């Protein structure tokens, strides 16, 4: 299991199983990108489809975003997936850089 820090200096856990899922399904999602996204997100949205999930975004390049999905539970914060996308999903704004 890997441990990352988010912008609030909270521990965010990536289990071996979820790391394998990310490596197989989203090979562009390196641990370096995951760390960067959690530490310095451009924007964080509350998932509109999962009450415990927060979507962390950074601008990757050429109108593409990198997203880390963080499940925030009473027993800890767990990374469920990470991927590249062309748009930020709808959902309540939790945090916006510079605001």
OpenMM code with the backbone's topology and positions (N, CA, C; nanometers):
from openmm import Vec3, app, unit

residues = "UNK UNK UNK UNK UNK UNK UNK UNK UNK UNK UNK UNK UNK UNK UNK UNK UNK UNK UNK UNK UNK UNK UNK UNK UNK UNK UNK UNK UNK UNK UNK UNK UNK UNK UNK UNK UNK UNK UNK UNK UNK UNK UNK UNK UNK UNK UNK UNK UNK UNK UNK UNK UNK UNK UNK UNK UNK UNK UNK UNK UNK UNK UNK UNK UNK UNK UNK UNK UNK UNK UNK UNK UNK UNK UNK UNK UNK UNK UNK UNK UNK UNK UNK UNK UNK UNK UNK UNK UNK UNK UNK UNK UNK UNK UNK UNK UNK UNK UNK".split()
positions = [
    Vec3(0.0842, -0.1180, 0.0000),
    Vec3(0.0000, 0.0000, 0.0000),
    Vec3(0.0888, 0.1243, 0.0000),
    Vec3(0.0515, 0.2198, -0.0854),
    Vec3(0.1227, 0.3474, -0.0909),
    Vec3(0.0426, 0.4534, -0.0162),
    Vec3(0.1144, 0.5516, 0.0367),
    Vec3(0.0502, 0.6622, 0.1071),
    Vec3(0.0925, 0.7925, 0.0410),
    Vec3(-0.0054, 0.8749, 0.0046),
    Vec3(0.0162, 1.0068, -0.0533),
    Vec3(-0.0425, 1.1094, 0.0429),
    Vec3(-0.0037, 1.2344, 0.0262),
    Vec3(-0.0616, 1.3450, 0.1033),
    Vec3(-0.1468, 1.4292, 0.0084),
    Vec3(-0.2578, 1.4823, 0.0627),
    Vec3(-0.3358, 1.5745, -0.0180),
    Vec3(-0.3027, 1.7181, 0.0226),
    Vec3(-0.3730, 1.8146, -0.0351),
    Vec3(-0.3444, 1.9557, -0.0101),
    Vec3(-0.3697, 1.9964, 0.1350),
    Vec3(-0.4432, 1.9163, 0.2106),
    Vec3(-0.4662, 1.9411, 0.3532),
    Vec3(-0.3685, 1.8636, 0.4413),
    Vec3(-0.2694, 1.8006, 0.3796),
    Vec3(-0.1696, 1.7186, 0.4477),
    Vec3(-0.2317, 1.5941, 0.5134),
    Vec3(-0.3409, 1.5450, 0.4564),
    Vec3(-0.4046, 1.4226, 0.5049),
    Vec3(-0.3490, 1.3026, 0.4288),
    Vec3(-0.3389, 1.1895, 0.4956),
    Vec3(-0.2941, 1.0668, 0.4304),
    Vec3(-0.4019, 1.0156, 0.3359),
    Vec3(-0.3592, 0.9769, 0.2153),
    Vec3(-0.4474, 0.9203, 0.1134),
    Vec3(-0.3848, 0.7878, 0.0711),
    Vec3(-0.4592, 0.6807, 0.0869),
    Vec3(-0.4052, 0.5468, 0.0673),
    Vec3(-0.4392, 0.4912, -0.0713),
    Vec3(-0.3400, 0.4284, -0.1313),
    Vec3(-0.3582, 0.3578, -0.2581),
    Vec3(-0.3237, 0.2120, -0.2331),
    Vec3(-0.4281, 0.1284, -0.2320),
    Vec3(-0.4063, -0.0138, -0.2072),
    Vec3(-0.3399, -0.0777, -0.3283),
    Vec3(-0.2775, -0.1901, -0.3075),
    Vec3(-0.2131, -0.2636, -0.4169),
    Vec3(-0.3150, -0.2994, -0.5245),
    Vec3(-0.4336, -0.3402, -0.4825),
    Vec3(-0.5398, -0.3763, -0.5774),
    Vec3(-0.5795, -0.2572, -0.6641),
    Vec3(-0.5979, -0.1403, -0.6041),
    Vec3(-0.6369, -0.0223, -0.6808),
    Vec3(-0.5216, 0.0267, -0.7683),
    Vec3(-0.3982, 0.0131, -0.7204),
    Vec3(-0.2828, 0.0510, -0.8023),
    Vec3(-0.2759, -0.0358, -0.9275),
    Vec3(-0.3026, -0.1652, -0.9136),
    Vec3(-0.3044, -0.2550, -1.0302),
    Vec3(-0.4159, -0.2177, -1.1260),
    Vec3(-0.5335, -0.1839, -1.0729),
    Vec3(-0.6455, -0.1396, -1.1567),
    Vec3(-0.6051, -0.0174, -1.2389),
    Vec3(-0.5423, 0.0788, -1.1733),
    Vec3(-0.5009, 0.2013, -1.2420),
    Vec3(-0.3950, 0.1707, -1.3471),
    Vec3(-0.2955, 0.0906, -1.3137),
    Vec3(-0.1895, 0.0570, -1.4082),
    Vec3(-0.2434, -0.0145, -1.5315),
    Vec3(-0.3410, -0.1027, -1.5131),
    Vec3(-0.3969, -0.1776, -1.6260),
    Vec3(-0.4921, -0.0929, -1.7103),
    Vec3(-0.5795, -0.0196, -1.6459),
    Vec3(-0.6810, 0.0546, -1.7192),
    Vec3(-0.6434, 0.1953, -1.7594),
    Vec3(-0.5483, 0.2534, -1.6883),
    Vec3(-0.5108, 0.3934, -1.7109),
    Vec3(-0.3590, 0.4084, -1.7003),
    Vec3(-0.2843, 0.3487, -1.7934),
    Vec3(-0.1381, 0.3473, -1.7810),
    Vec3(-0.0730, 0.4858, -1.7793),
    Vec3(-0.1448, 0.5889, -1.8247),
    Vec3(-0.0908, 0.7250, -1.8220),
    Vec3(-0.0891, 0.7827, -1.6810),
    Vec3(-0.1575, 0.7169, -1.5892),
    Vec3(-0.1725, 0.7665, -1.4521),
    Vec3(-0.0561, 0.7202, -1.3649),
    Vec3(0.0505, 0.7944, -1.3685),
    Vec3(0.1679, 0.7592, -1.2890),
    Vec3(0.1501, 0.8024, -1.1443),
    Vec3(0.2288, 0.7441, -1.0576),
    Vec3(0.2227, 0.7838, -0.9165),
    Vec3(0.2683, 0.9293, -0.8996),
    Vec3(0.3543, 0.9766, -0.9874),
    Vec3(0.3975, 1.1166, -0.9838),
    Vec3(0.2800, 1.2094, -1.0119),
    Vec3(0.2000, 1.1763, -1.1124),
    Vec3(0.0810, 1.2567, -1.1436),
    Vec3(-0.0221, 1.2501, -1.0312),
    Vec3(-0.0405, 1.1329, -0.9750),
    Vec3(-0.1342, 1.1176, -0.8640),
    Vec3(-0.0916, 1.2071, -0.7476),
    Vec3(0.0342, 1.2025, -0.7121),
    Vec3(0.0861, 1.2838, -0.6027),
    Vec3(0.0680, 1.4329, -0.6309),
    Vec3(0.1032, 1.4758, -0.7520),
    Vec3(0.0910, 1.6164, -0.7911),
    Vec3(-0.0542, 1.6625, -0.7832),
    Vec3(-0.1453, 1.5798, -0.8304),
    Vec3(-0.2880, 1.6137, -0.8315),
    Vec3(-0.3435, 1.6265, -0.6899),
    Vec3(-0.3052, 1.5380, -0.6015),
    Vec3(-0.3538, 1.5437, -0.4635),
    Vec3(-0.2951, 1.6610, -0.3866),
    Vec3(-0.1670, 1.6891, -0.4086),
    Vec3(-0.0993, 1.7966, -0.3352),
    Vec3(-0.1376, 1.9366, -0.3818),
    Vec3(-0.1579, 1.9527, -0.5116),
    Vec3(-0.1841, 2.0857, -0.5666),
    Vec3(-0.2965, 2.0810, -0.6696),
    Vec3(-0.4178, 2.0468, -0.6263),
    Vec3(-0.5276, 2.0380, -0.7220),
    Vec3(-0.5667, 2.1756, -0.7752),
    Vec3(-0.6066, 2.1764, -0.9006),
    Vec3(-0.6598, 2.2973, -0.9615),
    Vec3(-0.8038, 2.3183, -0.9122),
    Vec3(-0.8728, 2.2046, -0.8959),
    Vec3(-1.0123, 2.2082, -0.8560),
    Vec3(-1.0496, 2.0741, -0.7933),
    Vec3(-1.1417, 2.0783, -0.6974),
    Vec3(-1.1955, 1.9558, -0.6382),
    Vec3(-1.3470, 1.9663, -0.6417),
    Vec3(-1.4113, 1.8604, -0.6891),
    Vec3(-1.5573, 1.8538, -0.6969),
    Vec3(-1.6084, 1.7351, -0.6157),
    Vec3(-1.7247, 1.7515, -0.5570),
    Vec3(-1.7942, 1.6409, -0.4921),
    Vec3(-1.8584, 1.5594, -0.6031),
    Vec3(-1.8393, 1.4311, -0.6037),
    Vec3(-1.9004, 1.3456, -0.7050),
    Vec3(-2.0520, 1.3535, -0.6939),
    Vec3(-2.1179, 1.3668, -0.8082),
    Vec3(-2.2642, 1.3695, -0.8073),
    Vec3(-2.3224, 1.2284, -0.8075),
    Vec3(-2.2366, 1.1276, -0.8291),
    Vec3(-2.2860, 0.9901, -0.8338),
    Vec3(-2.2459, 0.9059, -0.7118),
    Vec3(-2.1521, 0.9547, -0.6328),
    Vec3(-2.1088, 0.8784, -0.5151),
    Vec3(-2.0838, 0.9758, -0.4000),
    Vec3(-2.1622, 0.9631, -0.2947),
    Vec3(-2.1593, 1.0589, -0.1836),
    Vec3(-2.0240, 1.0718, -0.1146),
    Vec3(-1.9438, 0.9664, -0.1147),
    Vec3(-1.8156, 0.9694, -0.0442),
    Vec3(-1.6977, 1.0082, -0.1329),
    Vec3(-1.7212, 1.0256, -0.2623),
    Vec3(-1.6110, 1.0480, -0.3566),
    Vec3(-1.5894, 1.1961, -0.3867),
    Vec3(-1.4619, 1.2334, -0.3867),
    Vec3(-1.4202, 1.3660, -0.4285),
    Vec3(-1.3315, 1.3510, -0.5510),
    Vec3(-1.3481, 1.4413, -0.6474),
    Vec3(-1.2734, 1.4365, -0.7732),
    Vec3(-1.1712, 1.5497, -0.7744),
    Vec3(-1.0447, 1.5147, -0.7707),
    Vec3(-0.9340, 1.6106, -0.7727),
    Vec3(-0.8883, 1.6266, -0.9176),
    Vec3(-0.8694, 1.7506, -0.9631),
    Vec3(-0.8295, 1.7758, -1.1016),
    Vec3(-0.7063, 1.8647, -1.1095),
    Vec3(-0.6222, 1.8352, -1.2079),
    Vec3(-0.5173, 1.9267, -1.2517),
    Vec3(-0.5251, 1.9335, -1.4035),
    Vec3(-0.4773, 2.0440, -1.4608),
    Vec3(-0.4698, 2.0563, -1.6054),
    Vec3(-0.3444, 1.9835, -1.6504),
    Vec3(-0.3620, 1.8899, -1.7414),
    Vec3(-0.2491, 1.8092, -1.7866),
    Vec3(-0.1826, 1.8776, -1.9070),
    Vec3(-0.2538, 1.8910, -2.0172),
    Vec3(-0.2041, 1.9587, -2.1373),
    Vec3(-0.3122, 1.9543, -2.2443),
    Vec3(-0.3089, 2.0528, -2.3321),
    Vec3(-0.3989, 2.0546, -2.4479),
    Vec3(-0.5444, 2.0268, -2.4124),
    Vec3(-0.5971, 2.1023, -2.3175),
    Vec3(-0.7365, 2.0880, -2.2753),
    Vec3(-0.7692, 1.9498, -2.2216),
    Vec3(-0.6734, 1.8836, -2.1626),
    Vec3(-0.6959, 1.7551, -2.0969),
    Vec3(-0.6663, 1.7721, -1.9483),
    Vec3(-0.7470, 1.7046, -1.8700),
    Vec3(-0.7329, 1.7093, -1.7250),
    Vec3(-0.6938, 1.5719, -1.6731),
    Vec3(-0.6264, 1.5720, -1.5604),
    Vec3(-0.5963, 1.4480, -1.4904),
    Vec3(-0.6809, 1.4494, -1.3651),
    Vec3(-0.7494, 1.3392, -1.3387),
    Vec3(-0.8419, 1.3297, -1.2259),
    Vec3(-0.8021, 1.2144, -1.1341),
    Vec3(-0.8038, 1.2416, -1.0049),
    Vec3(-0.7862, 1.1377, -0.9036),
    Vec3(-0.9163, 1.1330, -0.8241),
    Vec3(-0.9735, 1.0137, -0.8139),
    Vec3(-1.0965, 0.9956, -0.7378),
    Vec3(-1.0580, 0.9468, -0.5982),
    Vec3(-1.0985, 1.0230, -0.4983),
    Vec3(-1.0632, 0.9952, -0.3599),
    Vec3(-1.1911, 0.9670, -0.2806),
    Vec3(-1.1986, 0.8472, -0.2260),
    Vec3(-1.3129, 0.8091, -0.1426),
    Vec3(-1.2802, 0.8484, 0.0010),
    Vec3(-1.3604, 0.9383, 0.0562),
    Vec3(-1.3354, 0.9919, 0.1901),
    Vec3(-1.4288, 0.9254, 0.2900),
    Vec3(-1.3727, 0.8348, 0.3698),
    Vec3(-1.4481, 0.7553, 0.4666),
    Vec3(-1.4052, 0.7937, 0.6079),
    Vec3(-1.4851, 0.7599, 0.7073),
    Vec3(-1.4448, 0.7859, 0.8452),
    Vec3(-1.3129, 0.7176, 0.8830),
    Vec3(-1.2813, 0.6044, 0.8183),
    Vec3(-1.1578, 0.5329, 0.8511),
    Vec3(-1.0406, 0.5689, 0.7600),
    Vec3(-1.0561, 0.6703, 0.6756),
    Vec3(-0.9446, 0.7154, 0.5926),
    Vec3(-0.9867, 0.7574, 0.4536),
    Vec3(-0.8889, 0.8100, 0.3799),
    Vec3(-0.9088, 0.8539, 0.2420),
    Vec3(-0.8416, 0.7520, 0.1504),
    Vec3(-0.9167, 0.7011, 0.0530),
    Vec3(-0.8672, 0.5950, -0.0338),
    Vec3(-0.8799, 0.6347, -0.1804),
    Vec3(-0.7710, 0.6208, -0.2544),
    Vec3(-0.7712, 0.6483, -0.3972),
    Vec3(-0.8377, 0.5294, -0.4664),
    Vec3(-0.9435, 0.5579, -0.5424),
    Vec3(-1.0135, 0.4488, -0.6102),
    Vec3(-0.9721, 0.4353, -0.7556),
    Vec3(-0.9411, 0.5478, -0.8210),
    Vec3(-0.8933, 0.5432, -0.9586),
    Vec3(-0.8304, 0.6767, -0.9943),
    Vec3(-0.7658, 0.6816, -1.1095),
    Vec3(-0.7057, 0.8040, -1.1624),
    Vec3(-0.7023, 0.7905, -1.3136),
    Vec3(-0.7326, 0.8998, -1.3838),
    Vec3(-0.7441, 0.8914, -1.5294),
    Vec3(-0.7338, 1.0294, -1.5927),
    Vec3(-0.7138, 1.0308, -1.7239),
    Vec3(-0.7138, 1.1528, -1.8024),
    Vec3(-0.8526, 1.1712, -1.8630),
    Vec3(-0.8993, 1.2972, -1.8664),
    Vec3(-1.0314, 1.3271, -1.9196),
    Vec3(-1.0295, 1.4606, -1.9931),
    Vec3(-1.1311, 1.4833, -2.0751),
    Vec3(-1.1389, 1.6093, -2.1492),
    Vec3(-1.2252, 1.7134, -2.0796),
    Vec3(-1.2972, 1.6725, -1.9755),
    Vec3(-1.3808, 1.7705, -1.9065),
    Vec3(-1.3917, 1.7407, -1.7574),
    Vec3(-1.4176, 1.8460, -1.6825),
    Vec3(-1.4407, 1.8342, -1.5393),
    Vec3(-1.5871, 1.7987, -1.5192),
    Vec3(-1.6121, 1.6988, -1.4386),
    Vec3(-1.7502, 1.6545, -1.4148),
    Vec3(-1.8263, 1.7561, -1.3304),
    Vec3(-1.9583, 1.7514, -1.3431),
    Vec3(-2.0415, 1.8378, -1.2607),
    Vec3(-2.0394, 1.7851, -1.1175),
    Vec3(-2.0776, 1.8670, -1.0267),
    Vec3(-2.0765, 1.8329, -0.8849),
    Vec3(-2.0420, 1.9578, -0.8066),
    Vec3(-2.0773, 1.9595, -0.6818),
    Vec3(-2.0514, 2.0774, -0.5994),
    Vec3(-1.9020, 2.1043, -0.5901),
    Vec3(-1.8670, 2.2311, -0.6041),
    Vec3(-1.7282, 2.2738, -0.5937),
    Vec3(-1.6855, 2.2722, -0.4471),
    Vec3(-1.5774, 2.1989, -0.4186),
    Vec3(-1.5227, 2.1899, -0.2829),
    Vec3(-1.4059, 2.2875, -0.2675),
    Vec3(-1.3245, 2.2959, -0.3725),
    Vec3(-1.2020, 2.3763, -0.3659),
    Vec3(-1.1673, 2.4220, -0.5068),
    Vec3(-1.1188, 2.5455, -0.5185),
    Vec3(-1.0683, 2.5962, -0.6457),
    Vec3(-0.9406, 2.6740, -0.6159),
    Vec3(-0.8351, 2.6395, -0.6864),
    Vec3(-0.7052, 2.7027, -0.6652),
    Vec3(-0.7154, 2.8533, -0.6894),
    Vec3(-0.6595, 2.9303, -0.5981),
    Vec3(-0.6553, 3.0736, -0.6134),
    Vec3(-0.7814, 3.1474, -0.5696),
    Vec3(-0.8795, 3.0748, -0.5192),
    Vec3(-1.0051, 3.1400, -0.4763),
    Vec3(-1.0154, 3.1363, -0.3256),
] * unit.nanometer
topology = app.Topology()
chain = topology.addChain("A")
for resn in residues:
    res = topology.addResidue(resn, chain)
    for name in ("N", "CA", "C"):
        topology.addAtom(name, app.Element.getBySymbol(name[0]), res)
